Amino acid sequence: MSRYSFARVALHAISGHRRWHPAIRAPEPRTSYDVIIVGGGGHGLATAYFLARLHGIRRVAVLERSVIGHGNSGRNTQVTRSDYYHLPSARFYDRSLKLYEGLARELNYNIMFSQRGKIALAHGPHELEILRRTANAILMNGVDTEMLSVDELYRLVPALNRSPRFPIAGAAVQWRGGICRHDAVVWGFARAASQLGVDIIQNCEVLAFRKRGDAITGVDTTRGSISAPSICLSVAGHSSELARKVGLELPLTSMALQAMVTEPVKPLLDQVLISTLIHAYISQTDRGEIVIGGAADGYTSYAQRGGLPVMEANARAAIELLPRLSRLRIMRQWAGIVDITPDTSPLMGSTPVRGLYINCGWGTGGFKAIPAGGETMAYTLAHGHAHPLIEPFSLERFERGALIDEAAASGVAH
Ligand SMILES: Cc1cc2nc3c(=O)[nH]c(=O)nc-3n(C[C@H](O)[C@H](O)[C@H](O)COP(=O)(O)OP(=O)(O)OC[C@H]3O[C@@H](n4cnc5c(N)ncnc54)[C@H](O)[C@@H]3O)c2cc1C
């Protein structure tokens, strides 16, 4: 497969773009691999890529029941940032943000990464005090963040409501935060992994697991049985159901998280805006659409679709923040099934089943974690022990009570 470049695009333009090769191979599944990754979302594909790229393990299959990116990795609101409160989270997410900063070059793929700043609003003096304390903790974690006065905020976001129902007292901004085109991250990792010899097998659902004693030996799929000594589950909202098939109970709740976009308009909002109290997060895509997200549905569900009550709540919050949005039409609304742990931190590493690894519990915030998730899980699979950055996120933290409570980090209720 050839490298993408300006010269190549120009060359193909001459032939009417009819001679491009498929970006990803479509191989038939083999009967055995060194590693099987279940789930062709960002995390599964990034893990496969780093296994091949950093550890020379290329007999790797990514098994995806639908098409790659059809899960949460292609449904999220694209926010990338690393301003987390607890040190283990800050270290992990900042590593991910640093990888994002060089990812387009690494993958030779335009991921449309835009570090436009992510602003968290404080409504009233009490919230401002908490935001200040959080900002101090983030700075002490070695991650950038900055407090903004009300005047600075309104200069940055002129469209922001001057007199919302809950008056704005200040804000915190992480300038390295922003958005990144989600499909491109999936496709970029898939193309690069495929180029290194990883087999990405779509329309291949894992139905059951094979075990010998306490060790995993393979999977049964809709396209036959495949064996491997190491298997990693990266199936987000379907993790608990799939793990149960191998006798493993995971502390996860699956819920739908919804989002929506308006029709495209001229530039209106340069940053990502989050309000915990009014309860929405908003950004504008390069195409001009306004992306709006809010709270997760308050109940367990596997229904991957949006609903009117959430659309209404999100629209109400968005208009309260940016009144000019009131005359825009909603173009699309959708949902993804997110996998939420009791402390809203991820679950990564080995399991009591020998050879079985998990990379899940990303809940509503795992898009920003894709590069570091892939890098650290690849290390863990290659070495058989957890990468130091993800040791705190092991399954057995729930036995020890060593929870990393990041419930406040998402900015809206999840
Ligand atoms: C509306 C919404 C907004 C979000 N906004 C943000 C945000 O702004 N920033 C952020 O950081 N995160 C955000 N997230 C969360 C983020 O999208 C996820 O945490 C992340 O994409 C998870 O990636 P993944 O690869 O683990 O899972 P996924 O991308 O969901 O991939 C899992 C894959 O596994 C496949 N699968 C399931 N079962 C099987 C099986 N039995 N066999 C084979 N394949 C199977 C699925 O088809 C799916 O493709 C949001 C999520 C949603 C839904």
The ligand as an SDF file (V2000), in Angstrom:
LIG
                    3D

 53 58  0  0  0  0  0  0  0  0999 V2000
  -22.6590    9.7560   21.9600 C   0  0  0  0  0  0  0  0  0  0  0  0
  -21.2820    9.4960   22.4900 C   0  0  0  0  0  0  0  0  0  0  0  0
  -20.4260   10.5700   22.7140 C   0  0  0  0  0  0  0  0  0  0  0  0
  -19.1240   10.3420   23.1940 C   0  0  0  0  0  0  0  0  0  0  0  0
  -18.2730   11.4100   23.2890 N   0  0  0  0  0  0  0  0  0  0  0  0
  -16.9840   11.2000   23.6330 C   0  0  0  0  0  0  0  0  0  0  0  0
  -16.0630   12.2940   23.6150 C   0  0  0  0  0  0  0  0  0  0  0  0
  -16.4150   13.4230   23.2510 O   0  0  0  0  0  0  0  0  0  0  0  0
  -14.7750   12.0460   23.9890 N   0  0  0  0  0  0  0  0  0  0  0  0
  -14.3580   10.8120   24.3850 C   0  0  0  0  0  0  0  0  0  0  0  0
  -13.1950   10.6710   24.7440 O   0  0  0  0  0  0  0  0  0  0  0  0
  -15.2120    9.7490   24.3570 N   0  0  0  0  0  0  0  0  0  0  0  0
  -16.4980    9.9050   23.9940 C   0  0  0  0  0  0  0  0  0  0  0  0
  -17.3750    8.8450   23.9560 N   0  0  0  0  0  0  0  0  0  0  0  0
  -16.9120    7.5110   24.3740 C   0  0  0  0  0  0  0  0  0  0  0  0
  -16.0810    6.8360   23.2940 C   0  0  0  0  0  0  0  0  0  0  0  0
  -16.7470    6.9130   22.0670 O   0  0  0  0  0  0  0  0  0  0  0  0
  -15.8290    5.3660   23.6580 C   0  0  0  0  0  0  0  0  0  0  0  0
  -15.3820    5.2600   24.9940 O   0  0  0  0  0  0  0  0  0  0  0  0
  -14.7990    4.7380   22.7450 C   0  0  0  0  0  0  0  0  0  0  0  0
  -15.1020    4.9810   21.4040 O   0  0  0  0  0  0  0  0  0  0  0  0
  -14.7180    3.2440   22.9980 C   0  0  0  0  0  0  0  0  0  0  0  0
  -13.9350    2.6560   21.9940 O   0  0  0  0  0  0  0  0  0  0  0  0
  -13.8510    1.0740   21.8750 P   0  0  0  0  0  0  0  0  0  0  0  0
  -12.9360    0.7700   20.7690 O   0  0  0  0  0  0  0  0  0  0  0  0
  -13.5400    0.5150   23.2350 O   0  0  0  0  0  0  0  0  0  0  0  0
  -15.3520    0.6230   21.5860 O   0  0  0  0  0  0  0  0  0  0  0  0
  -16.2430    0.7020   20.2260 P   0  0  0  0  0  0  0  0  0  0  0  0
  -15.8130    1.7800   19.3330 O   0  0  0  0  0  0  0  0  0  0  0  0
  -17.6700    0.7010   20.6740 O   0  0  0  0  0  0  0  0  0  0  0  0
  -15.8950   -0.6560   19.5270 O   0  0  0  0  0  0  0  0  0  0  0  0
  -16.3530   -1.9030   20.0140 C   0  0  0  0  0  0  0  0  0  0  0  0
  -16.6330   -2.7690   18.8070 C   0  0  0  0  0  0  0  0  0  0  0  0
  -16.8870   -4.1010   19.2540 O   0  0  0  0  0  0  0  0  0  0  0  0
  -17.7990   -4.6850   18.3430 C   0  0  0  0  0  0  0  0  0  0  0  0
  -18.3800   -5.8820   18.9830 N   0  0  0  0  0  0  0  0  0  0  0  0
  -19.2760   -5.9380   20.0000 C   0  0  0  0  0  0  0  0  0  0  0  0
  -19.5630   -7.2210   20.2830 N   0  0  0  0  0  0  0  0  0  0  0  0
  -18.8320   -7.9880   19.4420 C   0  0  0  0  0  0  0  0  0  0  0  0
  -18.6980   -9.3910   19.2420 C   0  0  0  0  0  0  0  0  0  0  0  0
  -19.3950  -10.2810   19.9790 N   0  0  0  0  0  0  0  0  0  0  0  0
  -17.8640   -9.8320   18.2620 N   0  0  0  0  0  0  0  0  0  0  0  0
  -17.1480   -8.9680   17.5020 C   0  0  0  0  0  0  0  0  0  0  0  0
  -17.2520   -7.6200   17.6450 N   0  0  0  0  0  0  0  0  0  0  0  0
  -18.0760   -7.1370   18.6010 C   0  0  0  0  0  0  0  0  0  0  0  0
  -18.7980   -3.5580   18.0690 C   0  0  0  0  0  0  0  0  0  0  0  0
  -19.4960   -3.7550   16.8600 O   0  0  0  0  0  0  0  0  0  0  0  0
  -17.8820   -2.3440   18.0350 C   0  0  0  0  0  0  0  0  0  0  0  0
  -17.5010   -1.9730   16.7170 O   0  0  0  0  0  0  0  0  0  0  0  0
  -18.6900    9.0170   23.4920 C   0  0  0  0  0  0  0  0  0  0  0  0
  -19.5440    7.9410   23.2730 C   0  0  0  0  0  0  0  0  0  0  0  0
  -20.8270    8.1720   22.7620 C   0  0  0  0  0  0  0  0  0  0  0  0
  -21.7310    7.0030   22.5200 C   0  0  0  0  0  0  0  0  0  0  0  0
  1  2  1  0
  2  3  1  0
  2 52  2  0
  3  4  2  0
  4  5  1  0
  4 50  1  0
  5  6  2  0
  6  7  1  0
  6 13  1  0
  7  8  2  0
  7  9  1  0
  9 10  1  0
 10 11  2  0
 10 12  1  0
 12 13  2  0
 13 14  1  0
 14 15  1  0
 14 50  1  0
 15 16  1  0
 16 17  1  0
 16 18  1  0
 18 19  1  0
 18 20  1  0
 20 21  1  0
 20 22  1  0
 22 23  1  0
 23 24  1  0
 24 25  2  0
 24 26  1  0
 24 27  1  0
 27 28  1  0
 28 29  2  0
 28 30  1  0
 28 31  1  0
 31 32  1  0
 32 33  1  0
 33 34  1  0
 33 48  1  0
 34 35  1  0
 35 36  1  0
 35 46  1  0
 36 37  1  0
 36 45  1  0
 37 38  2  0
 38 39  1  0
 39 40  1  0
 39 45  2  0
 40 41  1  0
 40 42  2  0
 42 43  1  0
 43 44  2  0
 44 45  1  0
 46 47  1  0
 46 48  1  0
 48 49  1  0
 50 51  2  0
 51 52  1  0
 52 53  1  0
M  END
$$$$
